[in-house]
Every structure is written in C-alpha cells, then in structure tokens.
C-alpha cells in the first residue's frame, strides 16, 4: 500500500500554474546607440504629447491605492507602488510608444466612471467594475485571485461604504476575470440567493482551457507577462492590458444564471442590464453588456486600449479575426445612446462619438488584418513574408488605443494564416524539417565553427542588425548550450530587441529570454496548487483527458492495463484502459475484468491532481483503497509522465 500511495503522489500530480517566488532575473544591459536612435525615430513618428488619454486614465480618481497585497505566506502578490518609476521622459531602454502606454496604466485605485458606476484598477491585470444597485454592489469580474479581489473590494468599501455584493457577473472565461470570485462572494452567499451570471459554456471553458497543455502554457506565460523580470526601465514596465498578473489563489463560483441567447436582459438589484453573447472571438465564452439607464456600455475584453492578440505568445487556440470584427460591428448597433464605455482592462472612454470611433477603429484593425492577410495568402506569400509586408493604414496607426501593446500586427498576421492554412507554409522543404538542435549543429559546422558564427553575429550586432544576430546566435546556443560567449551575446541581442519593442508581450519575452540565458530557467516547475479552488469544480473527465495526454506512448506499447476509478463521495466511477498505446476512459460501472480498482474521494483525487496532497496524507488517509493487483496499478501509473514545467526555451 505504501508503494502504491507513493506512486500515486508521483504520477497524479500534474504540472500547472501556481504562485511561487520567482528567481531574481539577471540584469539587462544598457541600450546601444542603434537602439536609442531607433526609439528616438519612433517617437518622432507619433503624437506622444497628446494629453487626452492621460486625462481620461486619471479621470474620476476617488482614492489612489498604495502598498502591497500579500499571500497567506507573506509573499507579495501585488506591489501597488512597484511601477512608480514609470514617469517622466522615456528612457532609452523602452520603446517610447510603450512607455506612454505604460504611464497610462500606472494609476491604481478607485475611480468614479459616472454616477452609479465605479472601477477598481491596478490591483491586478484586469479591472473590477462596480454598478450600484438599490441595496448593494453588482460586481463585474473578480480579477485573477482571491487575494487581489478581496483587497480591491475592501478598498472600495473603505471609500464608498460597506454595501453587500448583490450580484456577480463574469464577462468571460479567462482566469484574470473570474479567479478571484471567492474574494468577492462565498459559496454560502451564493446558496442564499446572490446570483452569479455568465454566458453559456462558461464553466466548461473556464475549467478546461489550460488543463491539457497547462504546463507548457504556464511556462510560456512567464515570458509573455514578464513574471520574473525586475520592475524597472530595463525590465517589466507593463503587460499591455495592465501592470501585472496577481499570482495567488485561483478559484471560481459556478454560475447560477446563464445567458444563452444572443441578447438577454436581467434586472439585478433594481438595475436593468442587457447582455450580448459574443463567444469564439477573444474568449470561447464571453458576453458584453449595457446599462441603458446609466448610458453605459461594457465591452468585456473584445475591446481594450490596445490591439489584442489573435494568438497569444504564451499559446492558445487561434482566435477568429473575422468573427471578432463582426462582434464589434454589432457593438456599434448595440450602443444606443451610450455616453460611457467601460472595459475590463485599461481605462474608460467618454462621449458617444468617441466611443463610436473607438469601436470602429478596433473593428477595422481586425478586419484589415484578416482581409489583407487572406489577400496575400492567395498571392502565395508565406507567414513571415506577410508579417513583414502588412502595415495598418495611417488612420489606424494614429490611434494609440489600437496600437499593438498587447497584441502585435506581425504576430496576428501569422495567427490568421494559421487559422486558415495551419502552420505549414506549403514548401515541401518544411514538411519534414530536422529537429532544431540537429539543424543548429549543421549550420554552425557550415559556418566554419562556433567562433566564426559568433564573430559574424558580433558584426551584425555592432551594425544594429539584431534580428540576424539573434538568428545566428540561436543556432550556436542550440548547438552548444554551454557556449558562454554566444549566450551572453544572444542575451545582449535580446536586450536590444526588447528595448525597441512596442508590444509589451514581445519586450517581456525578449528580456525574459535574456535573463534565462544569463541565469538559467526557473529551478522549480510550477504546480496547480493555487488552482485548487477552481479544480474542485472541474469535471473528472478533464483530469482523465490530461492523464491520457501524459501517457508515455512508446513505454505503453504492448500494455493492456484496465483500471477502475471509483469516487465515493460523488458516487461516480470511471473505467480507464490502455489499448494500442492509447489511454481511454469512460464513465461506467467498475469493470469486472479490471487489473485493479482505485477507490477514493473526489476531494483527495483533486488534491492529488493539484499536487497538494503529500505523502503523509496518502499514507494516513482513510479516503483511499486499492483492490486487485497493486503491482499492475503501479505499472499503470508509472506509464504516465509528470511534466516538470521548467523546460528550457532558449537553450536545449
């Protein structure tokens, strides 16, 4: 029994996302003269002195928020003062357009948007919007984790009075908008009748999006959001949508009321709210809304003060640009006489004409990107060729709110290509390419050895040709990860590419890559422990799908194990079996011919999957029983790989 329980601990705890103290990032270098000149030229092409956005980003400030939001263990989740350095003239290590945007995202605190509507901004990457009802607050979205949500709501009550939450709305199925639900409401309050409203498909999407590839996506998200970067002009200055993600305890509350039709109305605490379903664009399940009596339109995350991404650099399913543009055309028709736009990221927009322009420009960014990419696809161009060729028209480039601080036009072009044609560009030379390390070694040999390749890269670096320097050095580092001179020069190259990047996601990726070249990847893989509150609402089938995706196929060849999984507290049983090196599962009564039966509670199963149940729990728990062949169960579990979650990205 002890051996079986130890095997369970080792094999069922699948890697995912959680809070842990990141390693200190290695310092970046200074901007070269080439980078400084490029950034200065960039500034000359834009009207950076336009103050309207700055007025609106600070408009209605009731109280600024300062200090730190801490986890139970005392670690810092959000430092509300960490970005005070983002002020004054643009430093040479930051793209001037991104610096402007970063300054606009600095103000944190409680803001009055219009009579009856407030926003809490800066506590996390997203916003909480408060709508005043007859007896309390209708809360729109709940941030990423319970700690930031609870702190934000407490701050609002400090300044607006201790009113209860009378409804909670989730605009969409991304964790930065629902993960803090338990910091807003308790399950007991929901059972007592406080409604939780979301769009159709919310729970399925919220609990499944990151489970299968959560390990890889979590690792890559540290690049996108600059999680391990120092907060400085040579490190993290912004994420595009806000200052930073709150890495705390992520949970969810299942909705009690679903919006299933294209347009539906509800009266919540005396306030009439009109909901519009907009699934399958920015998020698989999403809804916008309007409050007609207050002349307020809420665009969820289909609209923000930045071009969004059609394919995040952390990875996700490709988003539909044409559908996205269509929803924004619908939004123009749904506006009515709205005078205020509120988003769940960034700051609001006031004035009907301004809102119309704001939505129209975003609509046309996605439509132009889609149409011009498709035009060039049909002309035979490849993704990289299209990305280097497409430029937005001047009317859209001039709108700061539609520029690529979170998404990026070049990356979005490739997403449209992938949406229609996949990643393959049609060239048979790319049908069966050699693996990256093999390619790297052969190119380095062709160059005459690593020293000559590094010398050529140094020459490119000195000439400011950073893209080519990165290409050369990437091969050298992949061919020999221990080549210190190549690693350092590649890190310096990534510094410069990051300093010049307008997209925060690109900057953060470059600078994180530079830090890891200097200091190595994280020592510890990230885990699902912080998602326990959410995972408890995840259907068992999703976990079993993740287990199946972790089966080591070559090791499983010729194996034919069958295992019963019985969850006593929810009276649910599943049969798992291996056939043709594939792990199958179905909900069914225990099979009589199974090799073994594992009986435990759902709670313990979820804790095992999250990695929060330790050896002591397993050895002493009365919640687990094994019947049949324990050796076969052990052999079955040994076939399921546990992904470490700290795999190298810029080296191999």
N, C-alpha and C positions, 0 to 999 in steps of 0.2 A: 504493500500500500504506500509506503514512504517513497519508493522509487516512482510509482505511478504519479503521485502528487507532485513530486519534483519535476517530472516530465511535463505535467500539465502547466506548471508555473513557467517552464522554459519555452513551451511551444504555443500556448494560447495567448500570451501577452504580445499582441501585435503592435508594431510601432505606429505612432501617430503624432498628434500635436499636444504640447503642454507647456506650462511655464517652467523655466529653469533659468538660473543665472547664466547668461552667455559669457563666453570668454572675451577678454578685452581685445578689441581689434587692433592690429598693428597700425602704427601711424602712417598716414599717407604723406607723399612728398608735396612740394610746392608746385604751383602752376609754372609751366615753361613759358618762355616768351611767345612761342607759337600759340599756345592755348590762351594766354592773356590777350593776344591780338585778335584771335578768333572770337572770344567773348566780347571784346570791345566792339568789333564789327557787328556782331549780333545785336548789341544794344542800339547801335545807330539805326538799325532797320525797323525798330519798334517804337511806339509812343509810350515809353515806360513812365513818363511823367504824368500820364492821365490819372487823376486822383479819384475818379468816380467810384471805382471798385473799393478803394480804401475807405471811402466814406460809408459805403454800404456794408463792408465787412465789420465795421465798428458800430454801425447804426443800432440804436436801441440797447446799448450795453447797460444792464441794470447793476451788475456786480462782476468784477473780474475774479477769476479763480486762480489761486496760487497754492503752493505746497505740493505734497506727494500723496498718491494713493498707494497704499501698501497691501500686500497679501498677508495671509494669516501668519506666515513665517517671517514677516518683516521685510521681505524683498520688495523692491519698488516696481509697481506695475505701470504707473504714470507719474512722471515728474512734470508738473504743470509749469515749472519755471525753466525747464531744460532748453527751451528754444528762444530765450531772451536775447541770445547772441544774433538772431536773425533780425537785424536792424541796421539802418544806415545804408551807406553805399555798398554796391555789390563787390564782394571780394573776388580776386582773380581766379579763385578755385571753384566758383559757382557760375553756371550759365546765368546771365542777367535776367532773362525771362523767368527762369525757375526761381531765382532769388526774389523777384517781385511776387510771384505766386506764393512762395514760402512765407513772405511777410504778411500776406493777406490771410493765411491760415493760422497765424500766431495768436490772435485774440482768443482767449478762453474764458468761459464764464456763462452767465445767464443773460440772455438777450430778449428784449421785448420786440416781437416782429410787428404786431398790430394788436389792437385791443382784443383780448381773448386768446392770443397765441404767443407762446414764448419758445425759445430754443436754448438747449444746453449744448455748448460747443467746446471742443478742446479736451474733454475728459477722456476721449477715445478717438479712434479714427473717424467714427460716424457721429451723427447728432441724435439727440432726443428732442422731439417736438412735443410740446405740451399744449393741448387745447382745453380751455376752461369750460367745464360743464356746469350744470346747475348746482351740483353738490361736491364736485371734485375734479380731478385731472384725467383727461383722456390722453394716454401716453402713446406716442407714435415711435416705435422702435425702442430697443433696450440695450444698445451697444454690444460689445463683444463678450464681456464677462460680468459676473455679478458684482465684483468689487467696484468697477468703474460706474456701473449703472446705479448702484446704491449710493455712491458718493455724489453723483450728479443729482439724483433725486433729493438727497438730503440737502444739497446746496440750494436747490430750488425752493424747498420748504422753508429753509432758513430765511429766504428773502420774500417769499410770496405767501407764507402761511402753511400750516400743517394740514393740508387737504388730503383726503384719501385718493387713491387711484380708482377710478370708476370704470375704466376700460383700457385694454392694452391692444394695440394694433401692431402687427408685423407687416411691414411693406413687402418684404421678400425673404428668400430662403438662404441668404448668406449670413454666416455666423456673426459678423460685426453688427447685425441688426436685430438678432434675437438672443444671442448668447448670454446676455445679462438679465434675462427675464426674471430669474429668481432674486435679483436685486431690486426688482420693481414690485412683484407680487409673489405671494406664497401660494403653494397648491391649495391650501385651506381657503384662501380668499377666493380663488377660482371656483372651488367647490361650493362656496357660499353664494356664488352668483355673479362675480365680476367677469364680464365677457372678455375672451381673448379671440381676436379676429384676424384671419389671414386668408389668403387666396387658396383656391383648390390646388391640391398637390403639395402644399407647404411642408407637411411633416415628412412625407416621403423624400422630398428633395433636401430638406434641412438635415435629415439624419443619414443620408446616403451619399451625398456629393463627394465627400473626402474619404470615405471608408476604404474603398478598394485601393486607391493609389495615394492614400493619405501620407504614407511615409515619404514618397518622392515629392509630393506637392508641398508637404510641410518643410522638407529640406530646401526646396527651391524658393519657398515663400520668404525665407530668411534673406535671400538675395533681393527679392522684389521690394520688401519693406525695409531693408537695411537694418534688420533687427540687432545685429551685433556691432553696428558702427557707432563710433563715438558721436555725440551730438556736438557738431562743430562745423565750421565753414569748410573743413576738409573731410567731413563725414556726412552724417544724416542731417539734412536740412528740411526735408518734407517727404511725404509719400504721394502727393498729388491730391488725394481725397481728404487729407488731414495730416496731423503731425505724426501719429504713431498708433500701433495696434496695442490694445490692452491685453497682455498675455496673462489672464487669470483663470478663474473657474468658469467654464462654459457650460451653460445649461439650456433648457428650453421648457416652455409650457405648451402642451398640446392645445391647439385652437378649440374653442367651444362653438365657434360660428365661422363657417367657410363662405367666402364669396365665390360662387360657381358660375355666375352669368357674366357676360361681357360688361354689363353695368348693373349695379345693385345699390340700393340705398339702405341705410340704417339710421335710427335715431338713438344716439348714445348719450345718456345723462342729459337729455334735452337738446342735444345738438344733432342736426341733420347732416350726415356725411354721405357723399356719393362716391362709390368705389368703381374703379375701372380695372378689369383684369388685363394684364399685359405680359403673359408668360412667354418664355422662349426667346427673349432678347438678352437683356443684361443678366437676368436670372431665370432659371427654369420655372419658378413660381414667383410672380410679382404682381403688385397692384399699385396704381396711383390713386389719388383721391382729391376731392374738393370739398370745401365747406362753404356752400353758397352764401349763407347769411353773413359770413365774415369776408367774402370775396377773396378766398384763399385757395390756391391750387397747389397740391403736393405732388411732385414728380417722382417720388421714391428715388431710385438710382438710375433710371433711364436718362436722367438729366443731372449734371453736376457742373461745377465751374471749371471743367476740363474735358477735353476729349477723353472718352472712356476707351477701354480696350475690348477688342473683339476676340482676343485670345491672350489671357494674362501670361506674363513671362514665367510665372510660377507653374503654369499649365492649367488646363480646364478643357471642357468641351467647347468647340468653336461656336461662337455666337453668330446669329443671323443678322447681318447688317441691313438687309432689305426689310425684314420684319421690324427691326428697331426703328428705321426711318418711318415706316408706316405707322407705328405707335405714336411717334412724335407728330405726324400729320393729324392723327386722331386727337392728340392732346390739344392742338390748336382749335379743333372743333369743340372740345370739351371745356375750354376755358371759360366760356360765358363772359361775365363782366369782371372776372378776377383782376384784382389790383396788386396781389402779392403772390409770389412764387416762393415756396419753401422746399428745400431739398434735404435729404438725409445725409448729405455731405456738404461741406463748404458753407457759404453764406447765401441769404435770400436775394431776390430781385423784386423791386417795387415798380409799379406803373404798368398798365395794361400793354402799352405799345412796347415797352422794354421787354416784357415777358414774351410777347409775340415774336420779337426779334430774336430773343434768347433761344426759344424753342425752334424757330425756323432755321437758325444757323446750325444748331446741333442736328436737326433733321438732315440738312444738306451736307454736313460733314460725312455722315454715314452713307447717305445716298451717293454722293460724289465718289467716295472711296470705293463703294460697291461697283458702281457703273463703270468707272474708269479702269478698275482692276479687271472687270469682266471684258471690257473692250480690248485691253492689252493681252489678256489670256487668249482671246480669239485671234489676236495678231501673232500669236506664237511666242510671246515673251515668257520667261521663267520668273519665279517669285522674286529672286534677287534683282533681276533686271527691272521688273515693275516697281519694286520698292525704291530703286534709285531714280526712277523716272517720274513718278507721280508727285505733283505738288498741288496743294489746295489753291483755289483761286484767291486772288488778293482780298476779296471781300470777306472770306472766311479766315484767312491768315491774320487779318487785322483785329479779329475778335479774340481777346485774351481768354474768354470763357470757353472757347472752342479749340484752344491750342493743346498740344499733347503733353500735359504734365503727368498724367496717369497712364493713358493710352499713348500710342505713338503711331503716326501715319504709316511708317515703314513696316512696323510690326503688324498693323491692322491689314495692310495690303496682303501680306503673307497669309493672314487668317482667312481672308476672303478666298484666296487661291485654294487654301486647304479645304475650306468649306465645300467647294465645288469639285476640285480635282484631287484632293489628297496631298500628301507631302511630296510625292514623286513628280518630277518636272517633265517626264516624258523622254528624257535622254537615256538610252539603254546603258550608257556607262554608269548610270546611277541606280540601275536595277539591283545590282549585287555588289556594292562597293566593299572594299576591305574595311575591317574594323579600324577605329581611329588610331590606336596605338601602332598597328601594323603600317598604316598609311604614314604616320609621323616618322617612324624609323626609316622608311624607304625614302621619304622626301629629304630627311636630314642627310642620309647617305648620298643622295643625288646632289645635294648642295655642297658636298665635299666634307661633311662632318659638322658637328655641332658648333665648333668655333667659327667656321665660316658663316653658318646660318645666323649665329648671334651677331657677328660683325655686320652682316647685311641688315639685320634688324636694327642694330645701333645706328647705322647710317640712315635708315628710314625714320627712326625716332628723332634723330637730330634734324631731319628735314621736315618734321611735323607730320609725317605720313603714318599716323598711328594705326590706322586700320590694317595697313600692310605689315607693320611691325608686329601687331598682335597675331596676324595670320602666321607669320614666320615663327614667332616665339612659341605659339601654341603647339606647333609641331615639335619643336625642340623639347618643350616641357613634357609633352605626352611621350616622346621617345625616351626621355630620361628625367623622371620627376626629381631626381637628386641634383640636377644641374643648377647650382645656386645662382650663377650669373644670369642664366636665362630666366629663372624665376623672378629675380629682382628686376630685371629689365622689363619683363612682361608686367610685373606689378606696377612699375612706373608708367608703362604704357596705358594700363587700365586706369591709373590715376588721371591721366590727361583726358582720356575718353570720357571718364566720369565727370570731370570738372567742366567739360564742354557740353554735356548732355542737357537738353531742355527737359526731357522726360525724367521725372524723379525715379521711375522704375528702372530706367537704364542706368542712371547715375548710381543708384543703390546697388545694382548688380555689378557694375564695373568696380566700385570701391570695395564691395564685399569680396569679390574675386581677388583684388589686390591684397586685401587683408589676409585671406586664406593662403595666398602664395607665400606671404611672409611668415604667417604663424600657424598654418595648417588648418584643417577643418575642425569643427567642434569635437571635443573629446568624447562627448556622450550623445548618443542618438536621442531624439525627442520622443516622448511617450504620450499615450492617450489619457493619462491620469486626470488631467484638468478637464477632460470632456466627460467625466463620469456622469454628471448630472444630465447630460444630453444623451449619452449612450444608454441610459436606463430606459429611454423611450424609443430606442431603435429596435425594429423587428429582428428576431433571431435570424431570419433568413439573410439579412445583410451581413451579419457576422460570419455566417457559414459561407457566403459568397467570398468574403475576404480570406477565409481559411482555404477555400478551393484555389484561390489565386495565389496562395502561398505554398501550394503543394509542389514539391520538387519532382517534376515530371520524369527526368531520367532515373532518379532513385526509385520512383514509384512504378517503373515499367515491370510488368510481370506480377505485381502485387494485387491482391484482390480482397482487401480487408472490408468488413462491413461492421459499422459501429452504431449502436443506438444511443441517442442523446435524449434523456428524459429530464424535463424541468418540472419539478414537483409543485412549486408554488403557483405556477400559471397553468398547470395541467396541460402541458404541451410536450409532444415528443417528435423527434426527427430521426430519420434513418440516413446515415452517411455511408457511402460505399465508393471504393475505387474500382474503376473499370477502364481499361485501355489508358492507364496512367492519368486518368481524369477523376477528380473528386466530385461526386454527385451528392445531392441531398434533396430530401423531400419531407414534408410534414406527414407523418404517418404513425400508426401504432408500432411499437417495437417489433422488429423482425425476429422471428424465432431462430433463424439461422445466422444471427449476428455473431461476430467473434467476441464482442464484449458489449456491455451496457454501462454507460456512464450516467449516473443519476445525481442531480444536484439542483439547487435553486437557481432561478433566473438571476437573482442578485449576485450570487457567487460567480455564475458564468460571466456576467458583465464585468465584475471586478477582475476576473482572470483575463478577459479580453483587453481590459484597460490597463492591466499590469499593476493594479493597486492591491491585489491580494498577495500577501507574502507567503513564504514557506511556512511560517508559524501558523498562519490562518489555515493553510491547506492541511497541515499535519494534525491540527486540533479541531477542525471544523466537523460538525455533525451534518453538514449540508451536502456532503459528497459521499457517494457509494459507487463501488465498481463490482460488477458481476461478470462472469465469463472469464475469458483469458486475459489476464492483466498483461502478459507478455505481448499479446497481439495488440492491445491498446497502446502499449508503449511503442511498439514498432510503427503503428499507425501515426501516432503523434510525432515521432521522430522524422517523418516524411514531410512535415510542414515547416518551412523555413521561417525564421524570425528575422525580418529586415532590420538592420542596425540603425538606419535613419541618419547616419553621419557619413555617408559615402562621399568620396571626393568628386568634385565637379570640374575644377580647373586643372587637375592633375589626374593621372591614372597609375 
